[in-house]
């Protein structure tokens, strides 16, 4: 009779594999100058890991024009066309591709310019999972394109406890090995959590980067001060306008004047606390906000020294896009569709050639809710269809990842090609289509 491995045996196996991953990764990186491809959360997390292990990082590469002329933690961020000069400057340079979703495109581009397997590595091969912990099970806004606005789906609301959080982080470190960053958000608004700063502090104590994304429409000045003092490794601010009449249509329930005031407060507190971390304003592009509002927000970010980036608004969650393709579209979704710069159908056409690529939302992300349950992916929302573990602390990481494979929701999502739509694959073609609307 073949005995099934016990939970203790599974844990020992995972810990052994995790330790081997760390050693193998450090062996490859040791004594080589490193340029990190990806200046956002994964790359910033890798930088913290590199500093912890005394590795030599010489800069970042990122194809997003938002980073042109900027630096992240005093390291220059350059475009991919700088690779030849970097290789000439640094003997035996190693490119580490550190992104969470689009590594296939990047690696393909590296191969096209003649870089071989000894010139680059995919961080994903050593850091098998990226973790999102939704510490707040609620949001103060009801953005019409977001799952939080759906009255038909009502997940339980609450905040993660500090004890649960610490136990989750310890389990992640033990099972995953290399953990460079933790995202403290998904569908919820992390600044609503009264202990957000303490969560960030604990992540830092464990040698991991803490990433925060917020709508910043928060009235608590004390909460902002505590946030800045705790120095998240990246702070991302999500918005979609500069003036109330535009912003309110797509960030419903928020106050853009409060958001702008808070942006100034963050800058002031950063100077007061001598706290330095990247602040990125992510502007969601719709048909109605690409004129004066867009220009004014760019100017504000330039004044404050914040990175200004854009993304094309889309419809979430995955379940909602499936309903669209199955003819079960609701009136609220119909109104949002009218505002999209790139329609769902056109976006699906743009991403169709890439449907065969792996879904990185499935393969490398683990999304833990405030109550310790685990979602199938960050783009799913309906717990009746997408919970793959009732308790992260009770199920091994290996078991959780196995449950993603051939999941019904994944199968349907891939059949329609929704996974690449959510990831905004083939960005250049999105831009061409959007420019037709301007």
C-alpha positions, -999 to +999 in steps of 0.1 A: +000+000+000+013+035-010+009+060+018+000+095+011+025+121+024+016+136+057+011+173+061+045+174+080+062+156+052+047+180+027+060+210+047+095+195+050+096+189+012+084+225+004+109+240+028+138+220+013+128+231-022+124+267-011+159+268+004+174+252-027+158+279-048+174+307-027+208+291-029+206+285-067+194+320-073+222+336-052+248+314-069+238+327-104+237+363-093+268+364-071+296+388-083+278+398-115+265+433-122+227+431-124+202+452-143+166+445-133+140+445-161+109+459-144+108+490-122+075+483-106+066+461-076+084+429-086+116+447-096+115+469-065+110+437-044+139+421-061+160+451-053+153+447-016+162+411-018+195+420-036+204+446-009+197+420+018+222+396+001+248+423-009+242+418-046+253+445-071+223+461-089+234+488-114+200+500-126+165+492-140+151+487-175+115+494-182+097+498-216+070+520-200+077+556-211+063+567-177+098+559-163+118+579-188+143+601-170+134+588-136+152+568-109+140+542-084+159+542-051+187+562-068+191+537-096+185+550-131+155+536-151+163+533-188+145+520-219+153+486-235+174+503-262+200+511-235+210+475-232+239+476-256+255+505-238+249+489-204+266+457-217+295+477-229+298+495-196+294+465-173+314+433-181+294+401-176+261+420-171+231+399-162+195+409-170+170+397-144+135+398-158+114+407-128+078+412-138+047+394-126+028+391-159+045+399-192+078+381-190+071+361-221+071+392-242+102+405-226+122+373-230+112+371-266+125+406-272+158+397-255+162+367-278+155+389-308+185+412-300+208+382-297+210+377-259+217+341-249+207+321-219+238+332-200+229+369-205+195+369-187+173+349-163+136+348-156+131+357-119+099+336-121+119+304-123+132+310-088+104+330-073+075+307-081+047+327-066+039+363-060+016+370-031-013+394-027-029+398+007-062+417+007-059+430+043-091+451+039-122+433+028-140+465+018-137+496-004-150+531+002-156+536-036-180+520-061-162+525-094-186+512-121-159+492-140-148+475-107-162+444-091-167+463-059-197+482-075-216+449-082-246+447-059-253+412-071-221+398-055-217+405-018-185+389-003-181+391+035-165+423+048-139+428+074-102+434+082-074+409+086-061+405+121-024+411+129-020+375+143-034+360+110-012+383+090+020+373+108+011+336+106+004+339+068+037+357+062+057+331+082+040+303+062+047+321+029+084+325+038+087+288+048+070+274+017+080+298-010+116+305-003+123+336-023+097+362-014+107+396-026+074+415-022+039+413-008+010+434-022-013+445+006-043+450-016-066+434-042-103+444-043-102+462-009-088+496+000-058+491+023-059+526+038-092+517+055-073+492+077-063+509+109-031+488+113-018+492+077+015+508+089+021+479+114+015+454+086+041+472+064+066+473+094+062+435+099+067+428+062+099+448+064+111+430+095+108+398+074+131+413+048+103+416+022+091+446+002+056+459+009+035+473-019+004+495-014-022+506-040-049+531-029-076+554-043-063+579-017-098+593-011-092+590+026-100+617+051-077+605+079-046+627+080-032+604+108-035+574+086-016+591+058+012+601+081+015+566+095+016+552+060+045+575+049+064+569+081+062+531+075+077+537+040+060+512+017+085+502-010+060+514-037+029+535-033+005+534-062-024+559-064-054+550-087-075+577-102-093+588-134-096+625-136-085+659-123-119+677-119-149+663-099-173+662-129-151+637-147-135+618-118-169+611-102-182+592-133-155+565-130-142+567-094-177+569-080-179+578-043-144+594-042-134+630-038-108+641-063-101+673-044-094+653-013-072+630-034-052+659-047-048+674-012-036+640+001-010+639-027+004+671-014+003+658+021+022+626+011+049+647-004+051+669+027+052+639+050+079+622+029+101+653+033+092+657+070+100+620+078+130+618+054+111+589+038+119+581+002+099+556-019+085+556-054+050+571-057+032+562-089-001+578-100-019+553-123-044+572-144-072+551-159-079+562-194-115+566-205-131+585-234-141+614-212-108+621-193-081+622-220-082+660-225-077+688-199-080+664-169-052+642-183-029+672-189-036+687-155-029+655-136+004+651-155+014+686-144+005+679-108+026+647-108+055+666-124+053+692-096+053+666-069+080+644-084+056+614-087+057+589-115+027+593-139+015+563-157-016+553-176-036+522-181-066+515-203-098+510-183-114+477-187-143+457-172-137+435-141-140+409-127-135+379-150-170+367-141-185+400-155-166+397-188-179+361-192-214+374-186-208+399-214-198+372-239-227+350-228-253+377-234-261+384-197-250+420-196-265+444-170-274+481-175-245+493-153-220+475-175-236+489-206-230+524-194-194+517-186-188+501-220-197+534-236-168+551-218-140+526-227-114+539-251-107+503-263-139+482-265-139+447-251-143+432-286-115+452-301-092+444-271-100+407-276-090+410-312-057+427-303-048+401-277-060+371-297-026+362-311-013+358-275-040+335-261-018+305-262+006+321-238+004+310-201-020+330-179+004+346-154-026+354-131-031+317-127+005+304-128+024+327-105+000+346-082-015+336-049-044+359-037-053+357+000-084+374+013-088+392+046-105+361+062-076+337+050-096+322+021-078+321-012-091+334-046-084+316-079-068+348-092-067+386-086-092+392-114-119+368-100-144+380-074-174+358-069-166+335-040-193+310-051-171+302-081-135+312-073-125+302-038-098+275-040-090+273-003-111+282+027-080+288+048-045+295+035-030+285+069-045+250+066-036+241+029-001+238+016+010+262-012+016+232-034-020+221-029-034+256-035-015+259-068-027+225-079-063+235-074-059+262-100-052+238-128-082+230-150-105+250-127-139+257-144-136+294-142-101+293-157-112+271-185-140+295-195-118+325-191-091+311-214-117+300-239-128+336-245-092+349-241-102+371-211-069+364-193-048+384-219-075+411-220-072+417-182-034+418-185-036+444-214-013+423-235+001+439-268+000+474-253+012+491-285-019+479-304-041+491-275-025+526-279-031+526-317-067+518-312-071+544-284-056+571-305-084+566-330-108+578-303-089+610-295 
